[in-house]
Amino acid sequence: MIPHPISRRRFLGLSAATASVLGFPAILRSQSPNSRLNIAIIGCGGRGGADMAEMLSENIVALCDVNEKNLQAAAIKAPGAKQFRDFRKMYDALKDSEFDAACVATTEHTHAFATLPALKRKKHVYCEKPLTRDVHEARIITEAAHAAGVATQMGTQIHAGTNYRRVVELVQGGAIGPVREAHVWVSRTWGRQSPEEAAANHDIVSTQERPTAEDPVPPQLDWDLWIGPAPYRPFNNIYFPGPKWYRWWDFGNGTMSDLGSHWNDLPFWALNLDAPQTIEASGPPPHPEIAPASMSAAYTYAARGSMPPVKLTWYQGALKPPIWTEKQIPQWPDGVLFIGDKGMLLSSYSKHVLLPEKQYEGFVPPAPTIPDSIGHHKEWIAACKTGSPTTCHFGYSGRLTEANHLGNVAYRAGKKIEWDSKNMRIPNAPDAERFLSREYRKGWTLA
């Protein structure tokens, strides 16, 4: 059975709202394009600092971070902003008239908790990837965003690049024919592995079990707030600073949810993917606490309109597609490969090539049909002000996040799973449903 922070009726009822979000977004709340947004920044260091830098043309009215060092650094750039350590207290303190939008860049296990209050108050939200920690949270945020009718954007900045647009046009324009198979691989090898493998793979930290020692908490850090809704554990330097924490299931989902947000985005977009039918993962035996350095997950998707059923396989770390290991394609360390009836298309973040190259000599690509982005953050700001669409709104990125998390669900369950997206159930392996959500620590609710 799934532990539920919300009622079973509400958990299953989330599907009804999600069924209608494919037309996302219909932004109901925007303001004058010439006005400046009042933005609350939640998570000011790392990605949050980079996000804030893209928003300094607006009014930064509130700053929140569990790390005092990050908070004070951000305050230099926004000296008039109110300062908070706990975003729950920030939301309690801010009146609706004081802020229009929130930018969320905390650790991923608190993304949903920092995002949902803003959506419930019909505030625009920019949230870093992955959107949430688990499938259950992704569905709640997707539903809440749809109900709010505000501008949303997940921080998959690569989506704004021109290369992805050109690849989508080629795939959807039929340059390689109907696509029935696709592969995605990333070379980053972070996660549970031997100390020797961690050193060889340049992992940022090496750990095979939860540490038993307790280290002094850095004076600038509120460790209890950092833990947030996760089960409490003593501080250890193995978790902090980021991104050390992302390998621990309590706080993140490893490379799959992190880089999967960027790399699986391309086939999700180009192939009009939605909810997978089945997911089967492979890799080392799953550890109860730590995500693996290397694993793979194979998804099957039903036909979508004129597009045929497709199998999409993810590989991370030491694993690669057979067509790569057999050297039948260029040896790019990271990539997305679309295999069509007429040919193949290989892409990275910034470049792509049609294969076999000899077959496509003299090929003239179609004229661009997808407008270039004005910038990922600018796109969101414009949407807040004018109601124009964003490309990674939560109706899209919520489904992408769910799919990525389901790869980890299958891996942790150790078996192939059949996904009933409408009812959010795994009928062939109900015991795997325990990985869809979790109980929250006392004092933390997502409702």
N, C-alpha and C positions, 0 to 999 in steps of 0.2 A: 504493500500500500504506500501511497505517496504521503509524506508529512505535509500538512497544509497550513500555512500561515493565514489563509482565507478559507472560506467554506467550500466544500465540494461542489455545491450548486454554482457558486460564482466561478470556481476554477474551470468547470466544464462549460459554463455559460460564456466564457471569454471567446469561444469559437464563433458564436453568432455574430459578434461585432466584427471579428477579424474577417469573416466571409465577405464583408462589404468594403474592406479597405483597399481593394485592388485598384480602385480609382483614386486613391490618396494622391495628393492632398486637395481638399477643398477648403482653402484657408478662409475662415470666416472672420478673423480678427486681425486687422492690420491698421497702420496709421499713415500719416502723411509722409511721402517719400523725402520731404525736405527736413523733417524733424529728426532729432537724435534719439536713439534708443537709450533707455536706462537699463543697464545690464548688471546682473549679479554674477560674479565669477566664483564658482565653487571648485576649489582645487587650483592653486595658483602657481605650482611648480611644474617642471617638466613640460608635458603637453599643455597643461593649463596656462603656463606662462607664454607658450607659443601662441595659443589661441587668443589670449588676452591681447598680445601684441597686434593681432589682426583686427582687434575691436576698439583700439584706443581712439579712433575717430568718433566713437559713440561716448555716452556718459557711463563710466564705470561707477556704480553707486554703492556696491557692496562687494567685499572680498571675504572669502571663507577658506580656511585651510587648517588642518590639524597640526601642521608644522609651522611654528612661529617664524622660522627663518624664511620660509616661502611667503608668508603673510607680509612680513616687513619689506621684503624685496618688491612685492607687488604694490605695496602702499606708496613706494617712491614714485611709481608711474601713475598712480591714481590716489593722490594725497587726500582728496575729499571723500573717499569711499568709507563707508562704515565697515568695521572689521569684526569678524566672528571666527570662532574656532569650530563651532557645531552648527551645521547647516539647518538642523531642526530649529535651533534658537533663532537663526537668521530669518527663516520663514515666519516664525512667530512674531519677530520684531518688525519686519517690513510690511508696510501697508500696501494694498493693491496699487495705490496711486504712486508709490515710490519706485516701482520697477516694472519693466515691460517684458523682460526676458532673462533667462539664466543660461550660463555656459557651465557645463558639468565636465570636470576632468579629474575626478577622484580615482582611487583604485576601483577596479571594475566591480568588486563585490558591494560597493555602495552606489554605483551608478543609478540603479532603479530608485533607490531611496532619496537621492538628491534630485532626481528628475520628476518623479510622480507629483510631489507637492506643487511644483510649478505648473504642470499640465492641468492639475485639478483647479488651479486658479486661473486657467486659460492664459498662461504666459508662454511665449515662444521659448523653445529649448534647442540649444546646440549641445550634443553629448558626444564625448569621445568614444571611440570603439574599444572593445565590443560594447554594444548598447547595454547589455546586462550580464549578470553572472550565469544565469541558467534559462532554460526554456520557459518555465513558468513566469519569470520576471519579464522576459521578452514579450510574452503575450499580453501581460498586464499593461506594459508601457505602450505597446502598439494600440491596444484598445483605448487607453486613456488619451493618446494623441489624436486618434480619430474623433473621439467625443469632444475634445477641446477645440478642434478646428483652428489650430495655430500653426505657425511655421516651425518645422523641426528639421534637423540635419544631424546625421551621425558623422563623426570625424574621420571619414575615409577619404582623405585629401587626394589620393591618386585618382579617384573617380573624376576629378575635375580636369585631369590632363587630356591632351588631345589624342594621345595614342589609344587609350581605351575607346574613345569615340570612333576612331577610324576602324578599329577591330570590330566593334559592334556593327558598324555599317557593312563591313565585308561579310561577316557571318550572316547577318539578317538579309543581306542583299543576294545571298546564294553563291558567293565566289567559290566556296568549296563544296557546295551542294548541301543536302540535309545532313545535320550533325547528329550522330548516334553515339558518339563516344568523346569524352573530354578528360584531360588529365591536368592536375595542378600540383606543382612541387615547389618546396622551399628548402633551402639548404641549411637554414638556421637549426642548430642541434643543441637546444637548451632543454633541460629537464632531467628526469631521473635517468642516470647512466653511471657507469663505473667512474671512479676518480681519474683513471687513465684516459677514458673516453672524453670526460669533461675537459681535461687538459688539451687533448688533441683537437677537440672541437671548439676550443676557445669559449667555453661556457663561462658566464660571469660569476657563477658560484657552483660548488659541487656539494651535493648532499644526497644521501640515499635513504635517510630516515629523519623523523622529527627530532630536533636536538633536545637533549635533556637539560642542558645548561641554560641558565638565565643570564643574559647580559644586562648591564645598566641601560636604562632607557635614555636616549639622547635628551638633553635638557629642553630642546626646542620642540619635542614631539609629545603630543597627547596620545599615548599608546591605546588607552581605552577607546577613545574616539576613532582612532585608526582601525581598530578591530571592528568597531561598529556592530553590524548584525551577525557577524560570524561567531562561532564558539570561541570563548576567551582562551588565550594561551599566553604564557610568559613571553616577554620580548627576547628576541635573539637577533643578532646582526645578519643571520641567514635570510631574514625576511625583508629587511629595510636597509638602504633605500631602494626604490623601484629601479628596474623592473625585476628585482630578485623575487618578489612575492608572487609573480604571475604563474609559477609552476605549482603552487599549492592549491589544491582543489577548494579549500576554504575561501581563498581570495581571488582565484582566477581559473583559467582553463587551459593554461599552457599555450603553445604555439598555434594550435588549431583556432582558438577564438581570437587570438591576437593577429597573426599574419593572415589567417583565413578571412578576416574582415576585409583585407585588401585584395588578396589573390583570388578568392572565390567570388568576389564581387564581379569580376569580369565575365566568367561564364554565367553567373546569375543574371547579369544584365543582357548579355548577348543572346542567351538561349531562353529568356523569359521564364526562368525557373521560379518555382513557388515552394510548395511543401514536397519533400521526397516521399516516395512510397516505402522504400526499404533502405536500411543503412547497415553495412557490415564492415567492421574494423578489424585490423590486425596489428600486431606489435608485440612487445614484451608483455609478460603477465602484468595486469593492472595493479598498481599500488594504491592502497586506500587513501593516501594523502598527497601523493606527488604525481603530476602529469609526466608522461614519458618524453624523452628527447626525440625518439623516432617512433612513428606510427603511420598507418594509412587508414583511410575510410572510403568505402565505395558506396555511392548513392545511386539509386535508380529513380528516375522521374518519368511520369506519364507523358503522353503526347500533350502538347500545348498548341491549340489552334492547328496551323499547318505544319508545325514542327513535330518530328517523330519522337517517340520515347528515347531517352538518352541515359547513359551511365556516366557519372562523373566520379572520378577517383582522386582523392587528396593524398599527398605524400609529404612527410616532413622528416628533416634530419637526414639519416643515412639512407632512407628509402627513396627510390626513383621509379618511374614507369619502365616496364620492360623495353619499350621502344627507345627509351633514353639509354638504358644500360647496354642495349645491343648496338648502340651508336648509329641508329637509323635516322636520327635527327641531330641538329646542332647541339652541342653539349653545354647549353646554358645552365648555370647553377640553380636558377629559379625560373619558372615559366608556367605558361598556360598553353596547352596544346588542344586544339579543336580538330577532330578527325571527321571529315565529311565524306560523302559518297564520291566526290570529284577530286578531293585534295585535302591538304591540311593547312592549318594556320597556327604558327607558333608566336607567342607574345610574351614580353616582359612588361615591366612598368612603362618603359620608354620607347620600345621598338617592337616591330613585328615583321614576320616574313611568311610568305606563302610557299608551301612545299608540295611536291618537289620543285625546287627553284627553276629547273630547266623547263618544266611544264608551264610555268607562269612567266616565262620570258616574254616581254612585250605586253604583259597584262596591264590594262588601264583601269585603275580603281574608280569606283563610282564617285560622282561629285558629292562632297560632304552634305549630309542632311541633318546631322545633329549639331546644333550651334556650339561653338566653343564656350567654355565656362568663363564667367567674369572672375572666377576665383571661388573656392569652396566656401570660405567664410563670407565673402561678399555676396554670394548667392543667397545665403541664409539671411543676412542683414537686409538685402533687397526684398526677400520674401516677407520678412517681418513688417516692412514698411509699405509694401505695395500689394501683397497677396500673390506675387509671382511664384511659380513652383520651385521647389528644390529637388535635386536629383537623388539625394540619399535621405529623404524623409523617412520617418519611422514606419510608415506603411510598407516601404521597401526594405529598409535596413533591419526592421524587426524580423521579417521573414528570413533574411540572410543570416541574422544572428541565431535564430532558432535552428536553422539547418546546420550551422557550424557546431552549435552545442550538441545537436543530435549525433554528430560524429563521435564526440566524447562519451555520450550516453551509451552508444553501441560498444565503444572500446571498453568502458568500465564494466558494462554488463557481461562482456565476453561472449556475445552471441549476436547473430543477425536479428535486427528488430524491424518490425512492420509498424509504420507510423500512421496512426489515425489522427490526422491534423484537426479535423473538425471537433472531435471529442477529446483531443489531447491525451490519447491513450496508446498503449503498446499492447495490442491484443494477444500477440503470440508470445510475449515475455513480460507479463505484468510486473514481475519482480524488478525489471529495469526501470519502472516508473519512479522508483525512489531517487533516481538521479535527475529527474526533471525539476525538482525543487528541494527546499530544505526548511527546517524549523529555524526561526530567528531568535537571537539572544533577547532576553528580557529587556524591555525598553525600546525595542525596534519592531515596527510593524510596517507592512506595505499594503495600505488600504486607503 
